[in-house]
Amino acid sequence: MISIKLVCSLIIIGSCTFMGIKFGDTLRKRVKELNELMAAIYLIKTQIHYTFTPLPEIFNVLSKKNKEPLKTIFENISISLYANDVDSVYEAVEYELNNKIHSLSLKKEDKDIFMDLAKSLGDTDIEGQNSILELTEMKLKKQIEKADLDLKNNLKIYQYLGFTIGATIVILIV
């Protein structure tokens, strides 16, 4: 009987600790995805300003330079734009982000920054595009700073909290 309680207690503590680690991992993934989005903004800016590359091609290049889940999102946006399945870049981005949001660690405000950019992509001249991309860069930098701060402040808390909750449950059960 004692060995069953011990095994169950270890399973509960291990599971709760694992959940705490997973919550902490989402903070890390968010910072990583925001940095990948920032790199994508730099690439879009370069492609538009210096090579005058069309947007479907830019998103195709982005899909090749990014890792999952952003890779698939950019690839599907490129396919939608090439096939003229959508009327605007915004529609393609909105559709893909809504379908893939569960695989991203981004918050709503992070998504909103990218959606604001998508509303304007392809609608103005090169200088207008550069202004919009610079504004997006500033907003993303602020989000990256916030995400880094959250990561610093909350990573250990989530990990310890998971263990503490597991230990509390075990104490209450026993």
VOGU-3710 file (C-alpha; in Angstrom, 3 decimals, decimal comma):
1> misiklvcsl> 0,000/0,000/0,000  2,824/2,389/0,837  4,573/1,665/-2,471  1,395/2,502/-4,415  1,084/5,820/-2,558  4,747/6,543/-3,186  4,452/5,802/-6,915  1,268/7,895/-7,220  2,909/10,739/-5,286  5,931/10,686/-7,573
11> iiigsctfmg> 3,674/10,642/-10,652  1,698/13,650/-9,357  4,820/15,631/-8,457  6,501/14,694/-11,744  3,441/15,644/-13,802  3,011/18,999/-12,105  6,724/19,751/-12,404  6,577/18,844/-16,092  3,614/21,201/-16,585  5,561/24,005/-14,907
21> ikfgdtlrkr> 8,495/23,361/-17,219  6,169/23,370/-20,256  4,677/26,726/-19,219  8,198/28,097/-18,878  9,065/26,695/-22,286  6,258/28,706/-23,903  7,992/31,855/-22,647  11,216/30,766/-24,355  9,388/29,889/-27,560  7,651/33,268/-27,609
31> vkelnelmaa> 10,978/35,119/-27,449  12,374/32,883/-30,190  9,333/33,388/-32,450  9,395/37,165/-31,942  13,072/37,237/-32,897  12,292/35,169/-35,992  9,528/37,633/-36,891  11,985/40,496/-36,464  14,416/38,779/-38,835  11,518/38,290/-41,266
41> iyliktqihy> 10,718/42,020/-41,108  14,360/42,826/-41,932  14,246/40,437/-44,877  10,960/41,880/-46,161  12,409/45,373/-45,892  15,539/44,392/-47,806  13,624/42,518/-50,500  11,192/45,386/-51,070  13,716/48,218/-50,906  16,674/46,799/-52,821
51> tftplpeifn> 15,444/44,017/-55,089  11,785/45,023/-55,647  10,758/41,405/-55,086  7,012/40,654/-55,333  5,309/39,732/-52,063  4,478/36,103/-52,964  8,149/35,529/-53,668  9,186/37,287/-50,450  6,947/34,988/-48,412  8,380/32,005/-50,281
61> vlskknkepl> 11,908/33,115/-49,322  10,742/33,619/-45,729  9,394/30,074/-45,641  12,805/28,754/-46,654  14,678/30,827/-44,067  12,468/30,144/-41,043  11,779/27,135/-38,866  8,460/25,610/-37,921  5,783/26,826/-37,228  6,561/30,118/-39,007
71> ktifenisis> 7,933/28,234/-42,016  4,550/26,664/-42,776  2,706/29,933/-42,199  4,925/31,855/-44,623  4,804/29,016/-47,149  0,992/28,900/-47,105  0,773/32,685/-47,417  3,061/32,500/-50,454  0,957/29,741/-52,020  -2,268/31,693/-51,420
81> lyandvdsvy> -0,795/34,828/-52,976  0,653/32,984/-55,998  -2,666/31,214/-56,634  -4,699/34,417/-56,132  -6,863/32,567/-53,606  -7,142/35,777/-51,575  -7,773/39,406/-52,416  -5,005/40,845/-50,248  -1,943/40,016/-48,190  -4,005/40,760/-45,098
91> eaveyelnnk> -6,526/38,024/-45,939  -3,769/35,464/-46,494  -1,985/36,377/-43,262  -5,204/36,470/-41,261  -6,305/33,071/-42,551  -2,937/31,447/-41,821  -2,472/32,991/-38,388  -5,977/32,017/-37,344  -5,397/28,438/-38,497  -1,937/28,100/-36,958
101> ihslslkked> -2,245/30,289/-33,848  -2,429/27,198/-31,620  1,037/26,116/-32,793  2,549/29,526/-31,999  3,562/30,832/-28,592  2,735/34,398/-29,575  0,284/36,513/-27,602  -2,620/38,386/-29,166  -0,703/41,687/-29,196  2,179/40,010/-31,051
111> kdifmdlaks> -0,234/38,709/-33,656  -1,860/42,150/-33,915  1,481/43,749/-34,809  1,928/41,337/-37,698  -1,701/41,812/-38,782  -1,224/45,602/-38,810  1,772/45,138/-41,095  -0,198/42,821/-43,371  -2,949/45,437/-43,782  -0,442/47,783/-45,402
121> lgdtdiegqn> 1,871/45,456/-47,323  1,570/45,981/-51,045  -0,728/49,000/-50,750  1,810/51,843/-50,837  5,011/52,800/-52,626  8,457/51,700/-51,478  8,929/54,621/-49,087  5,537/53,955/-47,521  6,430/50,296/-47,137  9,723/51,231/-45,448
131> sileltemkl> 7,922/53,523/-43,008  5,438/50,806/-42,124  8,209/48,226/-41,732  10,199/50,576/-39,464  7,120/51,141/-37,310  6,607/47,378/-37,126  10,274/46,947/-36,134  9,835/49,395/-33,254  6,691/47,629/-32,037  8,342/44,216/-32,293
141> kkqiekadld> 11,414/45,431/-30,397  9,160/46,532/-27,542  7,405/43,153/-27,553  10,761/41,339/-27,551  11,883/43,419/-24,566  8,652/42,577/-22,730  8,968/38,897/-23,619  12,592/38,833/-22,428  11,560/40,442/-19,161  8,718/37,934/-18,736
151> lknnlkiyqy> 11,142/35,111/-19,462  13,641/36,406/-16,918  11,060/37,012/-14,211  8,716/34,079/-14,679  10,679/31,092/-15,988  11,914/29,871/-12,595  8,589/30,781/-10,977  6,673/28,484/-13,364  9,139/25,667/-12,818  9,080/25,928/-9,030
161> lgftigativ> 5,344/26,500/-8,969  4,748/23,266/-10,861  6,744/21,319/-8,309  5,095/23,159/-5,397  1,579/22,468/-6,674  2,439/18,806/-7,134  3,871/18,567/-3,620  0,806/20,354/-2,193  -1,556/17,926/-3,922  0,427/14,978/-2,556
171> iliv> 0,341/16,407/0,975  -3,414/16,978/0,766  -4,061/13,473/-0,569  -1,821/11,703/1,943
//
